[in-house]
Amino acid sequence: MTVHFVLPGGVDDPASPSGGNAYDRQVARRLAVREVVVPGAWPQPGSGARAALDLALRGIEDDAVVLLDGLVACGVPDVVVPHADRLRLAVLVHLPLADETGLPPAVASRLDAAERECLRAARAVVATSPSAARRLAEHHGLAQVHVVPPGTDPAPMATGTDGASRLLCVASITPRKGHDVLVRALASVADLPWTCAFVGSQRWPVGELITRHGLAGRVELTGPLHGPALDRAYATADLVVLASLAETYGMVVTEALARGVPVVASAVPDALGAGGVLLPPGDVAAFGRALRRWLTDDEWRRDLRGRAARRRGELSTWDETAAGLAGVLASLRP
């Protein structure tokens, strides 16, 4: 029986990489799915995108298993829920809609309520980490949320640069990713030798903040990288830093750990495990202290490299991710 996988437009756009898109693409390659791509400004689409989603769902045969990316489904319960009795719907939640930083309170509240209605109508809800699953279940009153974490691709150990000074942050430049926190923390260690690459599409004007703190020559805004260029960025990194305010998992963390690169980050407990240093979200001082220690303490650097190497051996594969998701979908078949 065919599984229909409803995806947002842009899932294959190299100019807009995201963890959710990467997850969708990895599992779609491994599962026997029929992809249904619906372009739109999800999760708040215009009337044309809403009509296209409704038409796509209407075109799917009765009793079919349909996996919907939560970015598409959760903001439009008025489109999705009417199909819930006819189709066997599963929703894959990459990020709860109201967790996006910078939303006006009224918009966040509306999206939160829409998500609750959609998830309660689905026959299965899938989250990408245990903490995200617990939060979804408690917040929306769901009896069960399945956990299917992202995998990693095998990767060679990173060589680094000089063992300390090359820092890397891989994240779309949006308020939720905490680049402002990171810039202020970097400014606090400006007396020490380092450079940092911000790799990601720029959707928020962090350049002004970099200039204001006198870091224009030391923080490089590369834009999004993929393929060999991204591999090179990881290979030459001594430390990966991520100052996110909220994450459901944090795939860039496991991508770094798969290469043995130490990590200092916030909001990524499930991805990081014991493989690095987890800091409170938004804590500039804590990030500044961690960076200073990293740049000045040889023994601590060796300890973090050891943690990263041990965590590298624990990471799951994308084949395991696909098998876990296939199990959830198989349970929905008539």
N, C-alpha and C positions, 0 to 999 in steps of 0.2 A: 504494500500500500504506500502510495506516494505521500511524503510530508511536504507541505507547502510552507515556505519560509518567507515571511513578509519583512522586507528590509527597507531602510530609508535610502533615498537617493544619495549618491556620493560615497557609498560604502567602498568603492574602489578608487576614489579620487586621491592620488598621492599628495595633492596640495592640502588636503584636510585629513591627515591621519588621526586616528583616535583609538583608544583601547577597545571601545565597543565595536568599531568597524573591523579592527584586526581580529577580535574574537569571532564575530559573525563570519568573516571570510574564512578563517581557519576551520571552523566546524562545518561550514557549507561545503568546503572542498572534500571533507571526509565522510559526509552523510549523503544518502540518496534523497536529496531534496529538490523540489522545484522552486526556484527563486522567483519571488514576486517583488520587484523593486518599485517603490512608490516615491517619486521625488516630492519634496515639499519642505516648508519651513517648520519641521517637527521640533518640539511637540505642540507648536501653536500654528498649524497650517492655515492656508487660505482655503476658500471654498472649493477651488479646483482640485487641490490635493485631497481634501476630504471626500469629494465626489469620486476621485480616482480610487481611493482606498475602499470605499463602499462598493464600487463597481468590481474591483478585484476580488473582494470577499464574496460578492454575489456569484462570481464566476467559478467558485470552488464547489465541487460536488458535496452533497450532504454527507455528514458523518466523517468527513476528511479530518486528518490531524493537521492543524495549522499552528506553526510557531511564529509568534510576532515579536519583533524587536520592540522593547518597551518604549523606546523613543517615538516610534510610530503609533503604538497602541494606546499608551496610558493617558495621553492628553485629550483623546476623542472617544470617550465611552459611548456617546450618542451614536457614533458610527460603528463601533466594535461590538457593544453589548447586544444589539438586536440580532447578531449572528451567533451568539453564544449557545443557543439551544440547538441550532442546526449543525454547527461545526464543533469539533473538539479542539478548543483553543488552549494554547500554552503561551505564556508571556515571559520573555527573557529580559530581566531588569538589569541594565548596566549601571544606572544611576537613578535613584528616586528623583522625580522631576523637581520637587521643591528644594532639593539639596543644591541646585545650581546657584552659585553665589551671585549676588547683585540683583536678584529678582525683586520687583516691588512687592511688598507684603500681600497685597490683594491678589496679584498674579500667582505668587507662591501658594497661597491658600486655595485658589481655584484649581491649580494644577494638582495639588495634593488630594483634593476631594475627587477630582476626575480620575486620578490614578487608583484611589481606593475603590471606586465603582468598577473600574475596568478589571482590577486584579481579583476582586471578589466574584466576578462573573466568569473568570477563566477556570478551566479544569485543572490547570497546573501553573504554578509560578516558579520561575527559576531565578536564583541570585548567583552572583559570582564569588561570594565569600561567605563563611559562616556568620561573621558579624553583620553583614548586609542582610542575610536571610533572617536572623533573629530580629533585627530592627524592622524589616518589612512585616514580619508576622505580628509583632507586638503593636506596631503603629497602625496597621490596617486591619487588625483582627482576623488574620488568616490562620486557618487550622494547620497548614503545612506550607513551607517554602523549601524547594529542593535546592541543594548547593552543588554547583558544577563550576569549580574554579578554572581560570585560564591555565593553559599549559605553556611550555616554552619550547623553542627550537634548540637543538644541540648547537653549541657555539664554542669556538676555541677560547682559551684563557686570554684575557686582555693583557697586553704588554705594558700598558700605562705609558707615562712619559718619564718623569724623574722620580716617580713613586709617591708624590705628594701634591704637586702644584697645579695639575690639570684637573679642573672641576667640570662636571657636566650635569646639566638639567635638561631632561627630555620631557616636554609638556607643552601643550597648546598654551599660548600666553593669554590667559583669561583670569579674571579675579579669583576664581576658585582654586587655581593652581598656586597661588601665594607667591608669585614672583616679586611682589613688593616686599614681602617678608624677607625673601632671600637677598634682594638687593641691599636692604638695610643691614642685614647680617654680614654681607660681604664688605660693606663700607666699614664695619667695625673691625675688620682685619686687613684694612688697606695698607697697613704698615708691613705686611708680610708678602712674600712672592707667591702669586697665583694668577691664573686666568680661568675664566669660566665661559663655556658655550651654552647659550640658551637655544635649544633646538625645538622648534615648534612654530606653527602658524601664529601670527601676531594678530590677536583680536582685541587687544587692550594696549594702550600707549605706554608701555613700560620704558621706552627709550628716554622719555623726559626725566623719569626718576633716576635712571642710570647716569644721565648727564649731570643732574643736580647733585649727585653724590660723588662726582668726579671719577666715575668708573668707565667712561666711554672707551678708553683704550684697553680695558681689561675684561669687559663683558662683551661677548660676541653674539649678535643676533643672527643666527644662520638661516632662519626660516625652517620649514619642515624638511627633514631628510628621510630617505628611505633606501632600502637595498644596500649596496656596497658603501654608499656615503654614510649611512647611519651605522653600519658595522664598523667603519673606520673611527667614527666618533666614540663608540663604546671602547674600541680596542686601544685608543690612546688616552682614555680617561683613567685618572688615579682614584677619583671619588665621584660617585653620583649623588647629587643632592636634589631633594624634592620637598618643597614646603607647602604642599597642598593643604587646604582648609578642610576638604572633604573628599573621600574616595570610597568606592565600593570594594576595590581590590588594589589597583596600582600596578599594572602590567609592566611599566618601565622598570619597576624595582626588580621583578624576577628576570627581566631581560638583562639587567646589569649583573645580578647574582649568577645568572647562567654563564657569565663570562668571568666570574670571580672578582668583579669590581665591588669594593665596599660601598655601603649606602648609608647616608644620613637623611632621614625623611620624617614626615609627619602624616598621620591619618591612614597609614598602610600596615596595620598590625598583621593581617593575614598573609600578605605578600612577603613581608620582611621576615616574619618569624624571629628566629634568634640570629639572623644573618647580618644585623647592622644595628644602628642606633635609631630608636623611635623617639621623637620629640613631640611636645604638645603643639597642636596646630596654632599658628599665629604668634608663636613665641619668638620674637626677634632675638632677645637676649640669649635664649637657649641655643638657637642656631649659631649665633655669634661665638658662644663658648665652645660649641662642638667643632666649628671650623678652626678656631684658634688652636684647640687641642690637636686636631688632625694635622695642622700645618707645623706644629712645633714638637710633637711627642712621637718619637720613633717607635717606642714600645707599643703605644696605643694603635698606631697604624698597623703594626704587625698583628696585633690582636684582632683588629677589624678585618684584615685580609684573611685571617684564619677563620673567623666567623662566616665570611662570605663564601669561602671554599667549602665549608661544611654544609652550608645551606644549599649551595650549588648541587650537591649530591642528593638532596631531598626533593628537588623540584619535579613536578609531574610533567608529562608530555601532552602535546595537543591530541595525540591519539587517545590518551586517557580521558581528556576533556570530551572529545567526540563520543566516546563510548558511554560516558556518564550521561550526556544529553540524550543519546539514543535510547538509553534505558528509561528515562523519564517519558520520552515520546512514545515508546513501545507500550507503556502502561496505559496510554490513552486510547489505544486502538480497540475497536469493537471486537 
